Amino acid sequence: MAKYLPVQRKREINLRDVMDAIRFIVCTGIQWRNLPEYFPKWNAVYYYFQKWTADQTLFRLNAALNELDRINQGKEAKPSLLLVDSQSVKLAPMIGTDRGFDAHKKINGRKRQLLTDSEGRIWDACAHAANLYDADGASLLFDESRMELWWPRLQKFLTDQHYQGTFSVMATDLGIHFEIRGKIGDAKGFEVIPIRWVIERTISWSNFCRRLVKDYERTIQNSVSWTICSNIYRILRRV
């Protein structure tokens, strides 16, 4: 990780310990002030979390880990196929920013849009009010400052019918094939959809990270960062 963290100058705080503290929080879901004493002080860890969110260090680290994991499995570093799907989560009380009601899932809170490869690694994410339509909300994934992390080999997006509209138009304009793969016929309830079931599994895995079970963040930027940290936590355990 040292290649992606600012370790060029000496610090009293070990950045490896800071990264471990962030992984601990995303896994256990504890409050910042309840961070155990064997980690650096919570306000120092919070400072670095905010700093690495703003300068996108966490996103670059996440992409590098994904690439390493893919190479270890004999694949190209960058994906050629990406899956897109959303997850609606409740928002903590007393937070009014970017809040909405998802009438379909009966959830008052926010919606996360995830971008994963065919094996479930999260490459990017965005968050917005839960009442925003998927096709409009997912268009936030086309952030030029982060697209370079997953863009180079991309040929196709695989989604469901809810992404027809703004997202599909933007993808087509960029020369990316847009394919809808949904339920067969009039099937009701859960159905295993070829390839696209992988992102559903990733969404279910996120429930093992207690920081993500409910959205406690006042800003959607922090909400997205915790989503990325959950993938860092999972991939680091594997590599």
RACOR-V635200 format. One record per residue. N is the residue number from 1. PSI is psi in radians with two decimals (* if undefined). BURIAL is 1 if it has 9 or more other C-alpha atoms within 8 Angstrom, else 0. Layout:
((N,PSI,BURIAL) (N,PSI,BURIAL))
//
This chain:
((1,-0.31,0) (2,-0.49,0) (3,-0.45,0) (4,-0.08,0) (5,2.64,0) (6,1.37,0) (7,0.26,0) (8,-0.46,0) (9,2.78,0) (10,2.47,0) (11,2.68,0) (12,-0.47,0) (13,2.33,0) (14,2.09,0) (15,-0.40,0) (16,-0.70,0) (17,-0.62,1) (18,-0.77,1) (19,-0.68,0) (20,-0.64,0) (21,-0.70,1) (22,-0.73,1) (23,-0.63,1) (24,-0.73,1) (25,-0.76,1) (26,-0.52,1) (27,-0.81,1) (28,-0.43,1) (29,0.31,1) (30,2.86,0) (31,2.70,0) (32,-0.78,1) (33,-0.19,0) (34,0.23,0) (35,2.23,1) (36,2.69,0) (37,-0.35,0) (38,-0.04,0) (39,2.90,1) (40,2.86,1) (41,2.51,0) (42,-0.66,1) (43,-0.48,0) (44,-0.74,0) (45,-0.72,1) (46,-0.70,1) (47,-0.83,0) (48,-0.62,1) (49,-0.79,1) (50,-0.70,1) (51,-0.79,0) (52,-0.37,1) (53,-0.77,1) (54,-0.74,0) (55,0.09,0) (56,0.45,0) (57,-0.71,1) (58,-0.65,1) (59,-0.71,1) (60,-0.70,1) (61,-0.73,1) (62,-0.78,1) (63,-0.70,1) (64,-0.70,0) (65,-0.70,1) (66,-0.75,1) (67,-0.77,1) (68,-0.74,1) (69,-0.69,1) (70,-0.76,1) (71,-0.70,1) (72,-0.44,0) (73,0.23,0) (74,0.41,0) (75,2.91,0) (76,2.63,0) (77,-0.73,1) (78,2.55,1) (79,2.66,1) (80,-0.26,0) (81,2.29,1) (82,2.50,1) (83,2.53,1) (84,2.30,1) (85,2.95,1) (86,2.80,1) (87,2.13,1) (88,2.32,1) (89,2.64,1) (90,2.58,1) (91,2.44,1) (92,2.66,1) (93,2.79,0) (94,0.24,0) (95,2.02,0) (96,-0.23,0) (97,2.39,0) (98,0.81,1) (99,2.48,1) (100,3.00,1) (101,2.10,1) (102,1.79,1) (103,-0.50,0) (104,-0.76,0) (105,0.03,0) (106,0.82,0) (107,2.27,1) (108,1.83,1) (109,-2.27,1) (110,2.93,1) (111,2.32,1) (112,2.34,1) (113,2.15,1) (114,2.53,1) (115,1.94,1) (116,2.81,1) (117,-3.02,1) (118,-0.04,1) (119,0.14,0) (120,0.11,1) (121,2.32,1) (122,2.12,1) (123,-0.51,1) (124,2.91,1) (125,2.81,1) (126,2.89,1) (127,2.63,1) (128,3.06,1) (129,2.52,1) (130,-0.31,1) (131,-0.04,1) (132,2.35,1) (133,2.51,0) (134,-0.77,1) (135,-0.60,1) (136,-0.75,1) (137,-0.70,1) (138,-0.30,1) (139,-0.34,1) (140,-0.28,0) (141,-0.38,1) (142,1.06,0) (143,1.97,0) (144,-0.50,0) (145,-0.32,0) (146,-0.24,1) (147,-0.55,1) (148,-0.31,0) (149,-0.40,1) (150,-0.01,1) (151,-0.72,0) (152,-0.79,0) (153,0.03,0) (154,2.28,1) (155,-0.46,1) (156,2.48,1) (157,2.39,1) (158,2.07,1) (159,-2.97,1) (160,-3.06,1) (161,-0.28,0) (162,-0.14,0) (163,0.18,1) (164,2.27,1) (165,-2.27,0) (166,-0.81,1) (167,-0.82,1) (168,-0.65,1) (169,-0.77,1) (170,-0.70,1) (171,-0.77,1) (172,-0.70,1) (173,-0.48,0) (174,0.03,0) (175,0.34,0) (176,2.26,1) (177,2.37,1) (178,2.06,1) (179,2.33,0) (180,2.24,0) (181,1.80,1) (182,-2.82,0) (183,2.63,0) (184,2.19,0) (185,-2.39,0) (186,0.50,0) (187,2.44,0) (188,2.75,0) (189,-2.92,0) (190,2.39,0) (191,2.36,0) (192,1.94,0) (193,2.18,1) (194,2.33,0) (195,-0.86,0) (196,-0.26,1) (197,-0.38,1) (198,-0.72,1) (199,-0.52,1) (200,-0.66,1) (201,-0.71,1) (202,-0.73,1) (203,-0.71,1) (204,-0.62,0) (205,-0.56,0) (206,-0.39,1) (207,-0.27,1) (208,-0.26,0) (209,1.85,1) (210,-0.37,1) (211,-0.34,1) (212,-0.21,1) (213,-0.58,1) (214,2.55,1) (215,2.02,1) (216,0.07,0) (217,2.45,0) (218,-0.33,0) (219,2.56,0) (220,-0.40,1) (221,-0.78,1) (222,-0.63,1) (223,-0.75,1) (224,-0.70,1) (225,-0.70,1) (226,-0.60,1) (227,-0.76,1) (228,-0.69,1) (229,-0.56,1) (230,-0.62,1) (231,-0.70,1) (232,-0.78,1) (233,-0.77,1) (234,-0.77,0) (235,-0.64,1) (236,-0.62,0) (237,-0.51,0) (238,-0.70,0) (239,*,0))
//
